[in-house]
Amino acid sequence: MLKADDLAYAYPYTDTLVFEGISFEVPQGEVCAIIGKNGSGKTTLIKCLTGIFTPQRGHVDIVSPIGYVPQKVNFVYDMTVLDAIVMGRYQYIGAFSLPKKSDYAIARACAGQLNITELLEKNFSKLSGGQQQLVMVARALAVEPQCIIFDEPCSALDYGNQNHILSIISALKEKQITAIFSTHDPNHALHTADKVLIMQQRPDYLFGPTRVMTDQVLTGLYGMNLQKVKVNDRVTSVVALFD
């Protein structure tokens, strides 16, 4: 479960709020997508939810342990993919202990879920951006979390791997794991999420089931003509009608 109450945030040394008055709740085992234009505050909100940033107002209640998948990570020293995934076990290992066989077994199993076992002995820093993103998802799964928060998990991935990641996020519901993810693509929310938080012009935002993403709302959000398409009476995608 995740509950955000009246969140507001401004970066240090500025009085300009990135967002304010954001309140929403995601029950345990549900998926919530956060969508909005560039600069709308999606990543900043994600960092407030994870505790990386402290909001100026409001608070967040979240069931732990929490897995976090950032947009990009740079480790200070080289390590294998296996070791990068095992880092997700740090809270169970302890500061002055070494990973156990069971930690490595969990890491390998998480890599298997992402179909990246062939990368385990490779250097993380030598991977493509998309491969690194998959490794970070595996690391978050290794936490054995109650909630995973993803910051644009599909941003560096091709269509096939986007579909794979979204399937992984959907499958978390079967394990009663709450998932929050940000995305530029309303189709990701449409196909994966139970709820959606739409970051509009501050201080406006819209939260609710994915059906709140009407053509009118999406067109106003992105400033271009967007329409949901139905095939056999089922909404299949959001398409852009370019000028």
FENVEN-V751678 format. One record per pair of residues at least 6 apart in sequence whose C-alpha atoms are under 8 Angstrom apart, sorted by the first residue. I is the first residue (numbers start at 1). GAP is how many residues later the second one is. D is the distance in whole Angstrom. If there is no record, write none. Layout:
I&GAP&D, I&GAP&D
This chain:
1&24&8, 1&25&6, 1&26&5, 1&27&4, 1&28&7, 1&60&8, 1&61&6, 1&62&6, 1&146&7, 1&177&6, 2&23&6, 2&24&5, 2&25&7, 2&26&7, 2&58&7, 2&59&6, 2&60&4, 2&61&7, 2&176&8, 3&20&8, 3&21&6, 3&22&4, 3&23&6, 3&57&6, 3&58&5, 3&59&6, 4&18&7, 4&19&5, 4&20&5, 4&21&6, 4&45&8, 4&54&8, 4&55&6, 4&56&5, 4&57&6, 5&16&8, 5&17&7, 5&18&4, 5&19&7, 5&53&5, 5&54&6, 5&55&6, 6&14&7, 6&15&4, 6&16&5, 6&17&5, 6&51&7, 6&52&5, 6&53&7, 7&12&8, 7&13&6, 7&14&5, 7&15&5, 7&16&7, 7&48&6, 7&49&8, 7&50&5, 7&51&4, 7&52&6, 8&9&7, 8&10&7, 8&11&5, 8&12&4, 8&13&6, 8&14&7, 8&47&6, 8&48&6, 8&49&5, 8&50&7, 9&8&6, 9&9&6, 9&10&6, 9&11&7, 9&45&8, 9&46&5, 9&47&5, 9&48&7, 10&6&6, 10&7&4, 10&8&5, 10&9&8, 10&45&8, 10&46&7, 11&6&7, 11&7&8, 18&22&7, 18&23&6, 18&26&8, 18&184&7, 19&21&8, 19&22&7, 19&183&6, 19&184&6, 20&182&7, 20&183&6, 21&182&7, 22&183&7, 24&183&7, 26&6&7, 26&152&7, 26&169&8, 27&151&7, 28&148&6, 28&149&6, 28&150&5, 29&143&7, 29&144&5, 29&145&7, 29&146&7, 29&147&4, 29&148&5, 29&149&4, 29&150&7, 30&143&6, 30&146&7, 30&147&7, 30&148&5, 30&149&7, 30&163&8, 30&164&6, 30&165&8, 31&138&8, 31&139&7, 31&142&7, 31&147&6, 31&148&5, 31&149&6, 31&150&8, 31&161&7, 31&162&5, 31&163&5, 31&164&6, 32&147&6, 32&148&5, 32&149&7, 32&157&8, 32&161&5, 32&162&6, 32&163&5, 32&164&5, 32&165&7, 33&147&6, 33&148&5, 33&149&6, 33&150&7, 33&155&8, 33&156&5, 33&160&6, 33&162&6, 33&163&5, 33&164&6, 34&8&7, 34&146&7, 34&147&6, 34&148&4, 34&149&6, 34&155&8, 34&162&6, 34&163&5, 34&164&6, 34&165&7, 35&7&7, 35&147&6, 35&148&5, 35&149&6, 35&150&7, 35&151&7, 35&154&8, 35&161&7, 35&162&6, 35&163&5, 35&164&6, 36&6&7, 36&147&8, 36&148&6, 36&162&6, 36&163&5, 36&164&6, 36&185&7, 36&186&8, 37&147&7, 37&162&8, 37&163&8, 37&184&7, 37&185&6, 38&146&8, 40&159&6, 40&160&7, 40&161&7, 40&162&8, 41&158&7, 42&140&6, 42&157&7, 43&108&6, 43&139&8, 44&9&8, 46&103&7, 46&104&8, 46&105&7, 46&136&8, 47&6&5, 48&6&6, 48&7&6, 49&11&6, 50&16&8, 50&18&7, 50&99&7, 62&85&8, 63&83&6, 63&84&7, 64&81&7, 64&82&6, 64&83&7, 65&78&7, 65&79&7, 65&80&5, 65&81&6, 65&82&7, 66&77&7, 66&79&5, 66&80&6, 66&81&5, 66&82&6, 66&83&7, 67&21&8, 67&72&8, 67&73&4, 67&74&7, 67&76&6, 67&77&8, 67&78&6, 67&79&8, 67&80&6, 67&81&4, 67&82&6, 68&72&6, 68&80&6, 68&81&5, 68&82&6, 69&64&8, 69&67&6, 69&68&6, 69&71&6, 69&79&8, 69&80&6, 69&81&5, 69&82&6, 69&84&7, 70&66&8, 70&80&6, 70&81&5, 70&82&8, 70&83&8, 71&62&7, 71&79&8, 71&80&5, 71&81&6, 71&82&7, 71&84&8, 72&61&7, 74&51&8, 75&50&8, 78&45&7, 78&46&7, 78&47&7, 79&44&6, 79&45&6, 79&46&8, 80&40&7, 80&41&5, 80&42&5, 80&43&5, 80&44&5, 81&38&6, 81&39&5, 81&40&6, 81&41&6, 81&42&6, 81&43&5, 81&54&7, 82&22&8, 82&25&7, 82&26&7, 82&38&5, 82&39&6, 84&40&7, 84&51&8, 84&52&8, 84&55&7, 85&22&6, 85&26&8, 85&50&7, 85&51&7, 85&53&6, 85&54&4, 85&55&8, 85&57&7, 86&13&8, 86&17&7, 86&18&6, 86&21&6, 86&53&7, 86&56&7, 87&52&7, 88&51&5, 88&52&6, 88&53&8, 88&54&5, 88&55&5, 89&10&8, 89&14&7, 89&53&6, 89&54&5, 93&6&6, 93&7&8, 106&36&6, 107&31&7, 107&32&7, 107&35&6, 108&9&7, 108&12&8, 110&28&5, 110&29&8, 110&31&6, 110&32&6, 111&6&5, 111&9&8, 111&24&7, 111&27&6, 113&25&8, 114&20&7, 114&24&7, 114&50&8, 114&51&8, 116&18&8, 116&19&8, 124&8&7, 129&27&6, 129&28&8, 130&26&5, 130&27&5, 130&28&8, 133&20&7, 133&23&7, 133&24&8, 134&31&8, 137&16&8, 140&8&7, 141&7&8, 145&32&7, 146&30&8, 146&31&5, 146&32&6, 147&30&5, 147&31&5, 147&32&6, 147&33&8, 148&29&7, 148&30&6, 148&31&5, 148&32&6, 149&30&6, 149&31&5, 149&32&6, 150&29&8, 150&30&6, 150&31&4, 150&32&6, 151&30&6, 151&31&5, 151&32&8, 152&29&6, 152&30&5, 152&31&5, 152&32&8, 153&12&7, 153&28&7, 153&29&8, 153&30&8, 154&7&8, 154&8&5, 154&11&7, 154&29&8, 155&28&8, 166&22&7, 166&26&6, 167&25&8, 169&10&7, 169&23&7, 170&22&6, 170&23&8, 172&6&7, 172&7&7, 183&6&8, 186&52&7, 187&50&6, 187&51&6, 189&7&7, 189&21&7, 190&20&6, 190&47&7, 191&45&8, 193&17&7, 194&15&6, 194&16&6, 195&12&7, 195&13&5, 195&14&4, 195&15&5, 196&10&8, 196&11&6, 196&12&6, 196&13&6, 196&14&5, 196&16&8, 197&8&7, 197&9&6, 197&10&4, 197&11&7, 198&7&6, 198&8&5, 198&9&6, 199&6&5, 199&7&7, 200&6&7, 200&21&6, 206&6&8, 214&14&8, 215&10&8, 215&11&6, 215&12&5, 215&13&6, 216&10&8, 218&8&6, 218&9&8, 219&6&5, 219&7&5, 219&8&8, 224&16&7, 224&17&8, 224&18&7, 225&15&6, 225&16&5, 225&17&7, 226&12&7, 226&13&6, 226&14&5, 226&15&6, 227&11&6, 227&12&5, 227&13&7, 227&14&8, 228&7&7, 228&8&7, 228&9&6, 228&10&4, 228&11&6, 229&6&6, 229&7&6, 229&8&6, 229&9&6, 229&10&7, 230&6&6, 230&7&7
